[in-house]
Amino acid sequence: MKQNLPVVDISMETCRHVIVAQGTEEIYQGHPTTLLMPDGKTIFCVWTYGHGGRCGPMARSNDAGRTWMRMDDQLPEGFQRHENCPSIYRLVGPDGRERLWVFSAQPDMPRIVSEDGGTNWREMPPLGLPCIMTFSSIVRLRNGNYLGMYHRRMDAITGESDQSVPLNVVQTETVDGGLTWSAPRVVAAVSGKMPCEPYVFRSPDGKELCCLMRENNHTGNSLVMFSRDEGTTWSVPRDTCWGLTGDRHQGVYAKDGRLVIALRDEAPETPTRGHFVAWVGTYDDIRNEYPGQYRIKLLHSHADCGYSGVERLPDGTILATTYVKYEPGKVKHSVVCVRFDLKELDNKLHAQK
């Protein structure tokens, strides 16, 4: 059911935009994720050529997303044989050693790693985990381990990938900073629905994990579930509020404690369907099924969009990066980032009233 959630539209304010990778009539730049390093200004962005296509491109920004440098030639040759929706994470092992990981989907969740802050990369053996997409989110647990969540189609009897089986969300855990992972287990399988693309994050008090999920049938709202025991058990998935309905949720806490969650808008009867939007609200809004405060139309897309990285910079600026058909015509998708400050958008919202 549609809710009257206000929309602040900044999608045409091109001064906010930086094109990380320009699409052409021949090249489709798709499905980026980003990683903000601890220095608050170095950002990595990794994406694919084509829709769910091959890997290979990566870019680095040394100035918090204002300019970008391609680094494809610094990556192992085998990375170009990886496919579909790569995602990048910084994981710290129990010995304090930092590793940057890029996981991809096919074949069987391949990966590359850097142990020197992203300067040099090498290919590692694939994890051997059949999936539709690799980890769409990883969260650190209170014991120092990391919980990774992704989705797949898997026959419960044969253990084989099966296109006739509904999507389900699975999780696995690493105790050594990403080198090895536990056997995956299903944590969300919903009759009549297709949960996928899990985004897991902590409550403000750190005591609870929240997992937002795309519902791939697009017949209702998105899904959410909660864990009070570090992912050992999860609540039964239920519908989110209308404003959080969409694909590939990714978000951050703003400086004032509110959540900003970006997604491809798929809410029923939404005026911004298919565009790159962000929901603004509180954790309690999600927990109690409240509508939230407002939505932001971040970018206007002339086709699909919405797989993104969302980072909060030290000054409170939020940087959201996605793939988007930036303009009509024959030019294909580009990777574009948009920056904004929540206080500024609060003022825009008040001015609209």
C-alpha positions as semicolon CSV with decimal commas, in nm:
position;residue;x (nm);y (nm);z (nm)
1;M;0,000;0,000;0,000
2;K;0,139;0,336;-0,105
3;Q;0,237;0,579;0,170
4;N;0,258;0,955;0,132
5;L;0,630;0,980;0,194
6;P;0,777;1,315;0,079
7;V;1,045;1,313;-0,192
8;V;1,338;1,553;-0,217
9;D;1,455;1,548;-0,579
10;I;1,823;1,629;-0,640
11;S;1,856;1,408;-0,946
12;M;1,902;1,695;-1,192
13;E;2,156;1,884;-0,981
14;T;2,450;1,780;-1,193
15;C;2,700;1,972;-0,979
16;R;2,665;1,683;-0,733
17;H;2,760;1,419;-0,990
18;V;3,096;1,266;-1,076
19;I;3,120;1,010;-1,355
20;V;3,352;0,731;-1,245
21;A;3,328;0,539;-1,574
22;Q;3,154;0,673;-1,882
23;G;2,936;0,438;-2,081
24;T;2,952;0,441;-2,460
25;E;2,740;0,299;-2,739
26;E;2,949;-0,019;-2,708
27;I;3,039;-0,037;-2,337
28;Y;2,790;-0,088;-2,054
29;Q;2,936;-0,007;-1,712
30;G;2,740;-0,202;-1,451
31;H;2,687;-0,298;-1,087
32;P;2,945;-0,105;-0,880
33;T;3,029;-0,136;-0,513
34;T;3,263;0,092;-0,318
35;L;3,496;0,078;-0,019
36;L;3,596;0,379;0,191
37;M;3,932;0,329;0,360
38;P;4,003;0,432;0,722
39;D;4,176;0,754;0,611
40;G;3,833;0,888;0,513
41;K;3,938;0,991;0,162
42;T;4,062;0,685;-0,028
43;I;3,777;0,502;-0,203
44;F;3,787;0,197;-0,426
45;C;3,513;0,122;-0,678
46;V;3,477;-0,208;-0,863
47;W;3,219;-0,299;-1,129
48;T;3,149;-0,509;-1,440
49;Y;3,131;-0,469;-1,814
50;G;2,774;-0,544;-1,917
51;H;2,469;-0,637;-1,714
52;G;2,593;-0,914;-1,486
53;G;2,890;-0,942;-1,717
54;R;3,262;-0,991;-1,682
55;C;3,482;-0,826;-1,423
56;G;3,797;-0,628;-1,493
57;P;3,742;-0,259;-1,414
58;M;3,839;-0,093;-1,087
59;A;3,899;0,271;-0,996
60;R;4,052;0,452;-0,701
61;S;3,982;0,798;-0,564
62;N;4,233;0,971;-0,336
63;D;4,011;1,274;-0,273
64;A;3,685;1,131;-0,138
65;G;3,523;1,066;-0,474
66;R;3,587;1,395;-0,653
67;T;3,827;1,243;-0,905
68;W;3,895;0,881;-1,003
69;M;4,187;0,689;-1,154
70;R;4,142;0,357;-1,333
71;M;4,361;0,073;-1,207
72;D;4,249;-0,218;-1,425
73;D;4,608;-0,291;-1,531
74;Q;4,712;-0,344;-1,167
75;L;4,473;-0,638;-1,126
76;P;4,551;-1,005;-1,194
77;E;4,473;-1,125;-1,544
78;G;4,240;-1,394;-1,410
79;F;4,007;-1,129;-1,267
80;Q;3,878;-1,065;-1,619
81;R;3,735;-1,418;-1,620
82;H;3,529;-1,354;-1,307
83;E;3,166;-1,258;-1,368
84;N;2,867;-1,080;-1,216
85;C;2,840;-0,811;-0,949
86;P;3,180;-0,796;-0,776
87;S;3,180;-0,655;-0,423
88;I;3,474;-0,512;-0,229
89;Y;3,541;-0,531;0,146
90;R;3,814;-0,454;0,398
91;L;3,852;-0,739;0,649
92;V;4,096;-0,747;0,941
93;G;4,216;-1,086;1,062
94;P;4,263;-1,190;1,425
95;D;4,633;-1,105;1,389
96;G;4,542;-0,746;1,298
97;R;4,637;-0,791;0,933
98;E;4,425;-0,593;0,686
99;R;4,317;-0,745;0,358
100;L;4,106;-0,595;0,079
101;W;3,891;-0,854;-0,094
102;V;3,694;-0,847;-0,417
103;F;3,448;-1,135;-0,439
104;S;3,255;-1,211;-0,759
105;A;2,974;-1,455;-0,838
106;Q;3,092;-1,692;-1,108
107;P;3,254;-1,937;-1,123
108;D;3,176;-2,052;-0,767
109;M;3,254;-1,721;-0,598
110;P;3,606;-1,633;-0,724
111;R;3,812;-1,364;-0,549
112;I;4,118;-1,142;-0,556
113;V;4,301;-0,994;-0,257
114;S;4,535;-0,708;-0,169
115;E;4,749;-0,712;0,144
116;D;4,908;-0,369;0,095
117;G;4,611;-0,133;0,093
118;G;4,507;-0,186;-0,267
119;T;4,836;-0,132;-0,451
120;N;4,904;-0,492;-0,549
121;W;4,645;-0,765;-0,606
122;R;4,658;-1,141;-0,658
123;E;4,403;-1,403;-0,743
124;M;4,301;-1,655;-0,477
125;P;4,124;-1,990;-0,524
126;P;3,746;-1,949;-0,551
127;L;3,543;-2,019;-0,240
128;G;3,353;-2,294;-0,421
129;L;3,015;-2,151;-0,323
130;P;2,748;-2,163;-0,597
131;C;2,554;-1,836;-0,594
132;I;2,348;-1,596;-0,801
133;M;2,551;-1,308;-0,662
134;T;2,839;-1,300;-0,417
135;F;2,830;-1,133;-0,075
136;S;2,603;-0,830;-0,097
137;S;2,700;-0,744;0,260
138;I;2,951;-0,846;0,526
139;V;2,927;-0,739;0,891
140;R;3,179;-0,780;1,173
141;L;3,057;-0,981;1,470
142;R;3,128;-0,896;1,830
143;N;3,377;-1,184;1,858
144;G;3,584;-1,038;1,574
145;N;3,465;-1,282;1,307
146;Y;3,281;-1,163;0,994
147;L;2,938;-1,273;0,873
148;G;2,885;-1,273;0,496
149;M;2,540;-1,291;0,338
150;Y;2,439;-1,364;-0,021
151;H;2,167;-1,545;-0,218
152;R;2,144;-1,854;-0,434
153;R;1,914;-2,119;-0,579
154;M;1,995;-2,455;-0,425
155;D;1,808;-2,784;-0,423
156;A;1,786;-2,900;-0,062
157;I;1,825;-3,268;-0,154
158;T;2,090;-3,269;-0,425
159;G;2,276;-2,960;-0,309
160;E;2,297;-2,847;-0,669
161;S;2,206;-2,510;-0,816
162;D;1,856;-2,539;-0,964
163;Q;1,677;-2,266;-1,159
164;S;1,338;-2,413;-1,059
165;V;1,406;-2,353;-0,689
166;P;1,307;-2,018;-0,535
167;L;1,578;-1,779;-0,427
168;N;1,696;-1,803;-0,068
169;V;1,936;-1,607;0,148
170;V;2,234;-1,783;0,300
171;Q;2,515;-1,686;0,535
172;T;2,869;-1,801;0,607
173;E;3,133;-1,689;0,855
174;T;3,508;-1,632;0,846
175;V;3,732;-1,649;1,152
176;D;4,056;-1,556;0,973
177;G;3,981;-1,231;0,792
178;G;3,835;-1,380;0,474
179;L;4,083;-1,656;0,391
180;T;3,841;-1,940;0,474
181;W;3,464;-1,949;0,524
182;S;3,228;-2,187;0,699
183;A;2,973;-2,407;0,522
184;P;2,683;-2,182;0,417
185;R;2,337;-2,224;0,566
186;V;1,999;-2,093;0,459
187;V;1,861;-1,820;0,686
188;A;1,572;-1,684;0,476
189;A;1,342;-1,896;0,258
190;V;0,992;-1,752;0,228
191;S;0,697;-1,934;0,074
192;G;0,567;-1,749;-0,230
193;K;0,847;-1,490;-0,216
194;M;1,200;-1,457;-0,349
195;P;1,433;-1,303;-0,087
196;C;1,770;-1,195;-0,224
197;E;2,044;-0,929;-0,210
198;P;2,067;-0,918;0,172
199;Y;2,199;-0,600;0,335
200;V;2,296;-0,661;0,699
201;F;2,390;-0,390;0,949
202;R;2,388;-0,323;1,324
203;S;2,136;-0,142;1,537
204;P;2,263;0,182;1,694
205;D;2,319;0,011;2,030
206;G;2,509;-0,271;1,861
207;K;2,292;-0,543;2,013
208;E;2,094;-0,644;1,706
209;L;2,157;-0,725;1,340
210;C;1,903;-0,612;1,082
211;C;1,888;-0,767;0,735
212;L;1,696;-0,596;0,453
213;M;1,623;-0,808;0,145
214;R;1,498;-0,750;-0,205
215;E;1,181;-0,942;-0,290
216;N;1,243;-1,050;-0,646
217;N;0,879;-1,112;-0,741
218;H;0,812;-0,738;-0,694
219;T;0,452;-0,811;-0,595
220;G;0,470;-0,631;-0,262
221;N;0,718;-0,474;-0,024
222;S;1,076;-0,574;0,048
223;L;1,159;-0,804;0,340
224;V;1,339;-0,761;0,673
225;M;1,453;-0,990;0,953
226;F;1,643;-0,942;1,280
227;S;1,895;-1,131;1,492
228;R;1,971;-1,075;1,862
229;D;2,238;-1,348;1,878
230;E;2,493;-1,243;1,615
231;G;2,325;-1,428;1,331
232;T;2,284;-1,763;1,505
233;T;1,907;-1,731;1,465
234;W;1,688;-1,486;1,274
235;S;1,331;-1,370;1,309
236;V;1,078;-1,475;1,047
237;P;1,115;-1,238;0,750
238;R;0,834;-0,982;0,721
239;D;0,750;-0,692;0,495
240;T;0,936;-0,365;0,528
241;C;0,759;-0,032;0,519
242;W;0,658;0,089;0,172
243;G;0,944;0,340;0,143
244;L;1,212;0,072;0,180
245;T;1,077;-0,136;-0,106
246;G;1,339;-0,178;-0,372
247;D;1,646;-0,363;-0,490
248;R;2,001;-0,391;-0,358
249;H;1,973;-0,193;-0,033
250;Q;2,296;-0,030;0,086
251;G;2,325;0,237;0,350
252;V;2,503;0,427;0,624
253;Y;2,424;0,600;0,950
254;A;2,437;0,977;0,914
255;K;2,618;1,183;1,178
256;D;2,292;1,246;1,364
257;G;2,214;0,873;1,385
258;R;1,954;0,854;1,109
259;L;1,983;0,590;0,839
260;V;2,027;0,670;0,471
261;I;1,956;0,359;0,263
262;A;1,996;0,369;-0,115
263;L;1,808;0,137;-0,349
264;R;1,650;0,096;-0,690
265;D;1,292;0,205;-0,626
266;E;1,041;-0,077;-0,674
267;A;0,769;0,033;-0,432
268;P;0,410;-0,022;-0,549
269;E;0,261;0,292;-0,709
270;T;0,579;0,490;-0,652
271;P;0,632;0,803;-0,864
272;T;1,005;0,728;-0,884
273;R;0,989;0,363;-0,985
274;G;1,311;0,233;-1,136
275;H;1,517;0,536;-1,034
276;F;1,804;0,559;-0,783
277;V;1,657;0,674;-0,452
278;A;1,744;0,679;-0,083
279;W;1,518;0,631;0,218
280;V;1,581;0,849;0,524
281;G;1,457;0,735;0,864
282;T;1,561;0,578;1,193
283;Y;1,638;0,226;1,300
284;D;1,324;0,235;1,514
285;D;1,126;0,316;1,200
286;I;1,247;-0,011;1,048
287;R;1,198;-0,206;1,369
288;N;0,843;-0,080;1,427
289;E;0,727;-0,071;1,062
290;Y;0,698;0,309;1,061
291;P;0,716;0,483;0,720
292;G;1,034;0,683;0,780
293;Q;1,088;1,055;0,717
294;Y;1,135;1,105;0,343
295;R;1,294;0,975;0,026
296;I;1,561;1,132;-0,192
297;K;1,559;1,094;-0,568
298;L;1,933;1,069;-0,621
299;L;1,962;1,002;-0,995
300;H;1,719;0,975;-1,283
301;S;1,772;0,658;-1,486
302;H;1,665;0,601;-1,845
303;A;1,684;0,222;-1,785
304;D;1,779;0,009;-1,482
305;C;2,009;0,121;-1,200
306;G;2,055;0,092;-0,829
307;Y;2,335;-0,148;-0,736
308;S;2,544;0,083;-0,528
309;G;2,803;0,170;-0,272
310;V;2,713;0,422;-0,001
311;E;2,981;0,589;0,210
312;R;2,977;0,855;0,482
313;L;3,275;1,087;0,466
314;P;3,432;1,241;0,779
315;D;3,255;1,576;0,731
316;G;2,915;1,404;0,714
317;T;2,883;1,415;0,336
318;I;2,725;1,101;0,193
319;L;2,855;0,958;-0,134
320;A;2,626;0,718;-0,323
321;T;2,758;0,544;-0,634
322;T;2,556;0,343;-0,883
323;Y;2,532;0,238;-1,246
324;V;2,277;0,437;-1,439
325;K;2,172;0,511;-1,795
326;Y;2,255;0,874;-1,739
327;E;2,090;1,013;-2,050
328;P;1,855;0,896;-2,326
329;G;1,987;0,773;-2,656
330;K;2,230;0,501;-2,758
331;V;2,495;0,561;-2,491
332;K;2,487;0,275;-2,240
333;H;2,514;0,284;-1,862
334;S;2,779;0,478;-1,672
335;V;2,904;0,448;-1,315
336;V;2,812;0,773;-1,142
337;C;2,842;0,900;-0,785
338;V;2,629;1,168;-0,623
339;R;2,716;1,354;-0,302
340;F;2,484;1,523;-0,055
341;D;2,453;1,638;0,303
342;L;2,148;1,535;0,502
343;K;2,107;1,868;0,679
344;E;2,095;2,044;0,342
345;L;1,824;1,806;0,224
346;D;1,629;1,853;0,546
347;N;1,618;2,223;0,460
348;K;1,499;2,146;0,108
349;L;1,223;1,930;0,252
350;H;1,108;2,205;0,488
351;A;1,109;2,454;0,200
352;Q;0,875;2,226;0,004
353;K;0,611;2,227;0,277
